């Protein structure tokens, strides 16, 4: 798990690591009626901090939206073969315990690895360690970019690492599918429970690092099917058409400066939906402090019908991180969101949030 330091277990062939985040926040601003489902449209203002798990802050202090903890263990059978599992607990309703990872790894060669099982879907730069708040300097990756119905997939991946002088390149191919029952993401929109299936998932990622620069390109495609959980009726079916997700991250670490950028585009051809999104942050480290400022944008450029409420969000953030101790950090962040949709989807808001992130 990126960002964690494994600890030895009772034998050399077993290691474990863990992480935890305690986060709380509160929104403020002028009251606006939003288009979210009833339970999330309460309160004067609202802020979607985690689309994939339906974590929504409102205008009263709460710590349930993003508070989480996880444990990961790896059992090594031989230099070539190992098994990895990760369990994550959340304070959100109906998401108290989730199996995020469960896969076998086999090294076909020193530079090529085959993994089979359950993994994170690598849609974004932070996907593999998105739950590990200690791994980044803001309270959360910008939700204008991060978040779809599916977070994980069940299948296989083949990764390869190579070096060309000071340039290192990691590439990965993946295949799989995911069934998400009582899907949290759809609860943001529907009062009724929905099941979501992404079938025929396929794609690749390529990440290259050279000195202070890291670039990452990703392409993921799948078919989509959404059904009403109570009746079994099909709400959305992509048929033979695919939805596609393209992402590009361009990052730099130069001296005390930290720059993170990510750009993406999604196309759900079967339902007439397209969107583009980006985030850009710049941070400066001095001593135990890191100050980060940034902006992000999510813009739906095509949507199914005249009755659909498009999502058009533009956000700005200012975050301060303090290294409290080894493996532990405190963060304070202010977000401002402008909802440019007509009618509003979530409405304008400001969010004040704080977190304590820990790895062990």
C-alpha positions in Angstrom: 0.0 0.0 0.0 1.5 3.3 -1.1 2.4 5.7 1.7 2.5 3.1 4.5 5.5 1.4 6.2 4.8 -2.3 6.6 5.5 -3.8 10.0 6.8 -7.4 10.5 4.3 -9.9 11.9 5.2 -13.1 13.7 7.2 -14.4 10.8 9.1 -13.0 7.9 6.5 -14.0 5.4 3.8 -11.8 6.8 3.6 -8.0 7.0 0.8 -5.6 7.9 0.1 -1.9 7.8 -2.8 0.4 8.6 -4.2 3.9 8.3 -6.9 6.1 9.8 -8.5 9.4 9.3 -10.7 11.4 11.7 -12.3 14.2 9.7 -15.1 16.7 10.5 -16.6 19.6 8.6 -19.4 22.1 8.3 -20.9 24.0 5.4 -22.1 27.6 5.3 -23.4 30.1 2.8 -26.7 31.3 1.3 -29.5 28.8 1.3 -30.1 27.1 -2.1 -32.4 24.3 -3.1 -30.5 21.5 -4.6 -31.3 18.5 -6.9 -29.9 15.8 -4.6 -32.1 13.0 -3.2 -34.2 13.9 -0.2 -31.9 12.7 2.6 -29.0 14.7 1.2 -30.9 17.8 0.3 -31.6 18.7 3.9 -30.1 21.8 5.5 -29.3 25.2 4.1 -26.1 24.3 2.3 -24.3 21.0 1.3 -21.0 19.8 0.0 -20.3 16.4 -1.6 -16.9 15.4 -0.2 -17.0 11.8 -1.4 -19.2 10.9 -4.4 -18.2 7.2 -4.4 -19.4 6.7 -0.8 -22.0 9.4 -0.6 -20.3 11.5 2.0 -22.2 14.9 2.1 -21.5 17.7 4.6 -24.3 20.0 5.6 -24.6 23.1 7.8 -23.9 21.4 11.1 -20.7 19.9 12.4 -20.3 16.2 11.6 -17.5 13.6 11.5 -19.2 10.7 9.8 -18.7 11.7 6.1 -15.0 10.9 5.8 -13.8 9.3 9.0 -12.3 5.8 8.2 -9.7 3.3 9.2 -8.1 0.4 7.3 -5.8 -2.6 7.7 -3.8 -4.3 5.0 -1.9 -7.6 5.3 0.4 -9.4 2.8 1.3 -13.0 3.1 4.3 -14.0 1.1 4.5 -17.7 0.1 7.7 -17.5 -2.0 9.7 -14.8 -3.7 7.3 -14.9 -6.6 3.9 -15.6 -4.9 2.0 -13.5 -2.3 -1.6 -12.7 -1.2 -2.8 -9.2 -0.1 -6.0 -8.2 1.6 -7.3 -4.8 2.9 -10.4 -4.1 5.0 -11.7 -0.5 5.4 -14.2 0.6 8.0 -16.2 3.8 7.6 -18.6 5.7 9.9 -21.1 6.2 7.0 -24.3 4.4 7.3 -24.3 0.9 5.8 -20.6 1.1 4.9 -19.1 0.1 8.3 -16.9 -2.6 6.8 -15.7 -3.1 3.2 -13.3 -5.5 1.6 -11.3 -3.1 -0.7 -8.5 -5.5 -1.7 -8.1 -9.2 -2.0 -5.7 -10.5 -4.6 -2.9 -12.9 -5.4 0.4 -11.6 -6.9 2.7 -13.7 -9.0 6.0 -12.3 -10.4 6.5 -13.6 -13.9 9.9 -11.9 -13.9 11.7 -9.3 -11.8 9.9 -6.5 -13.7 6.5 -8.1 -14.5 3.7 -9.0 -12.1 0.3 -10.7 -12.6 -2.4 -9.9 -10.0 -5.7 -11.7 -9.8 -8.6 -10.8 -7.4 -10.2 -7.6 -6.1 -8.4 -4.3 -6.5 -9.0 -0.5 -6.7 -10.0 0.7 -10.2 -7.2 3.0 -11.3 -9.2 5.8 -12.6 -7.1 8.5 -10.9 -3.6 9.3 -9.8 -4.5 8.8 -6.1 -6.8 5.8 -6.7 -4.6 3.1 -5.1 -4.2 5.2 -1.9 -7.2 7.5 -2.0 -8.3 6.3 1.5 -4.9 7.1 3.0 -5.3 10.7 3.9 -1.7 10.9 5.2 -0.5 10.4 1.6 -1.6 13.8 0.3 -1.5 17.4 1.7 -5.2 18.3 1.4 -8.0 16.9 3.5 -9.3 15.1 0.4 -8.5 14.8 -3.3 -10.7 17.3 -5.1 -14.2 15.7 -5.4 -14.9 17.6 -8.6 -12.6 15.1 -10.2 -12.7 12.0 -7.9 -15.8 9.9 -7.7 -18.0 7.5 -9.8 -20.4 4.7 -8.9 -17.6 2.0 -9.0 -14.5 2.2 -6.8 -13.2 -1.4 -7.1 -13.1 -4.2 -9.7 -12.7 -8.0 -9.7 -10.4 -9.3 -12.3 -6.8 -9.4 -13.3 -4.0 -7.0 -14.0 -0.6 -7.3 -15.6 2.0 -4.6 -14.6 5.5 -4.0 -15.9 8.3 -1.8 -14.5 11.2 -0.6 -16.6 14.0 2.0 -16.4 15.8 4.0 -19.0 18.6 5.8 -17.2 16.9 8.2 -14.7 13.5 7.6 -16.3 11.3 4.9 -14.7 8.1 3.7 -16.4 5.3 1.6 -14.9 2.5 0.3 -17.1 -0.5 -1.8 -16.3 -3.2 -3.6 -18.2 -6.4 -4.7 -16.5 -9.6 -6.6 -17.1 -12.6 -7.3 -14.9 -16.1 -6.3 -13.7 -17.9 -5.0 -10.6 -21.3 -5.4 -9.1 -22.2 -2.7 -6.5 -25.3 -3.6 -4.6 -27.3 -0.8 -2.9 -24.8 1.6 -4.6 -23.9 4.6 -2.4 -23.3 7.0 -5.4 -26.8 6.5 -6.7 -28.3 7.4 -3.3 -27.2 11.0 -4.0 -29.8 11.1 -6.9 -32.4 8.5 -6.1 -34.5 7.9 -3.0 -34.8 4.2 -4.1 -31.9 1.8 -3.7 -30.1 0.9 -6.9 -27.7 -1.8 -8.0 -24.9 -0.9 -10.5 -22.9 -3.2 -12.7 -19.8 -2.3 -14.7 -19.1 -5.3 -17.0 -16.3 -5.8 -19.5 -14.0 -3.4 -17.7 -10.8 -3.0 -19.6 -8.0 -0.4 -19.7 -4.5 0.6 -19.0 -2.4 3.0 -17.1 1.1 4.3 -17.8 3.1 6.3 -15.2 6.5 7.8 -15.9 8.9 9.5 -13.4 12.0 11.5 -14.1 13.7 13.5 -11.4 11.2 16.0 -10.2 8.4 15.2 -12.7 5.7 12.4 -12.7 3.2 11.9 -15.5 0.3 9.4 -15.6 -2.1 8.5 -18.4 -5.1 6.2 -17.9 -7.9 4.8 -20.1 -10.8 2.8 -18.7 -13.9 1.5 -20.5 -16.8 -0.7 -19.5 -20.5 -1.4 -20.1 -23.0 0.0 -17.6 -26.2 -1.4 -16.2 -28.3 0.1 -13.4 -31.3 -1.7 -11.9 -33.9 -0.8 -9.2 -33.1 -2.9 -6.2 -36.7 -3.4 -5.1 -38.3 -4.2 -8.4 -35.4 -5.4 -10.5 -36.4 -3.1 -13.4 -33.6 -1.7 -15.5 -33.0 2.0 -15.3 -29.9 2.3 -17.4 -28.4 -0.2 -19.9 -25.6 0.7 -22.2 -26.3 -2.4 -24.3 -23.4 -3.0 -26.6 -22.0 0.5 -26.1 -19.2 1.5 -23.7 -18.6 4.2 -21.3 -15.0 5.6 -21.4 -12.8 7.5 -18.9 -9.6 9.2 -19.9 -7.3 10.7 -17.3 -4.0 12.6 -17.4 -1.9 13.7 -14.3 1.1 16.0 -14.5 2.9 16.4 -11.2 6.1 18.1 -10.0 8.1 18.2 -6.8 10.8 20.8 -7.0 12.5 21.8 -3.8 9.9 23.0 -1.4 7.2 23.3 -4.1 4.6 20.6 -4.8 2.4 20.8 -7.9 -0.5 18.4 -8.6 -2.6 18.6 -11.7 -5.2 16.1 -13.1 -7.4 16.3 -16.2 -10.2 13.9 -17.2 -12.9 13.3 -19.6 -15.8 10.8 -19.5 -18.2 9.7 -22.2 -21.3 7.6 -21.5 -22.4 7.2 -25.1 -25.5 5.0 -24.4 -27.1 7.7 -22.2 -26.0 10.8 -24.0 -23.7 12.0 -21.3 -20.3 13.7 -21.5 -18.2 15.5 -18.9 -14.7 17.0 -18.5 -13.0 17.9 -15.3 -9.7 19.0 -13.8 -7.8 19.9 -10.6 -4.7 21.9 -10.0 -3.0 22.6 -6.7 0.3 24.1 -5.7 1.9 23.6 -2.2 4.9 25.0 -0.4 6.7 23.2 2.5 8.5 25.0 5.3 9.5 23.0 8.3 6.6 20.9 9.5 4.0 23.0 7.6 2.7 22.7 4.1 0.4 25.3 2.6 -1.6 24.3 -0.5 -3.9 26.3 -2.7 -5.9 25.0 -5.7 -8.9 25.0 -7.9 -11.0 22.3 -9.6 -13.9 22.1 -12.1 -16.5 19.6 -13.2 -18.6 20.4 -16.3 -21.1 18.2 -17.9 -21.1 19.1 -21.6 -23.9 16.8 -22.8 -26.7 15.2 -20.8 -29.6 12.8 -21.5 -32.8 14.9 -21.6 -34.3 18.3 -20.8 -35.4 17.2 -17.4 -31.9 16.2 -16.3 -30.1 18.5 -13.9 -26.5 18.9 -15.2 -23.6 19.2 -12.8 -21.5 22.3 -13.3 -19.2 22.9 -10.3 -16.2 25.1 -9.8 -14.2 25.0 -6.6 -11.3 26.6 -4.8 -9.4 25.4 -1.7 -6.8 26.5 0.8 -5.3 23.9 3.1 -2.7 23.9 5.8 -0.9 20.7 6.9 1.2 20.2 10.0 3.3 17.1 10.7 2.3 16.4 14.3 4.5 13.4 14.6 6.1 10.6 12.5 3.2 9.1 10.6 0.6 11.6 11.8 -0.6 14.9 10.4 -3.2 17.6 11.2 -4.9 19.4 8.3 -7.2 22.4 8.2 -9.0 23.3 4.9 -11.4 25.9 3.5 -13.3 25.1 0.3 -15.5 27.4 -1.7 -17.9 25.9 -4.3 -19.8 27.7 -7.0 -22.6 25.7 -8.6 -23.0 27.1 -12.1 -25.9 24.8 -13.1 -29.4 25.9 -13.8 -31.1 24.8 -11.7 -28.5 24.2 -9.0 -27.4 20.6 -8.3 -25.9 21.1 -4.8 -25.9 24.9 -4.6 -23.1 27.3 -3.6 -21.4 26.6 -0.4 -18.3 27.0 1.8 -16.8 24.1 3.7 -14.6 24.3 6.7 -13.0 20.9 7.5 -10.2 19.5 9.6 -8.6 16.0 9.8 -6.1 14.0 11.7 -4.4 11.4 9.4 -2.4 8.5 10.7 -0.4 5.6 9.2 1.2 2.8 11.1 
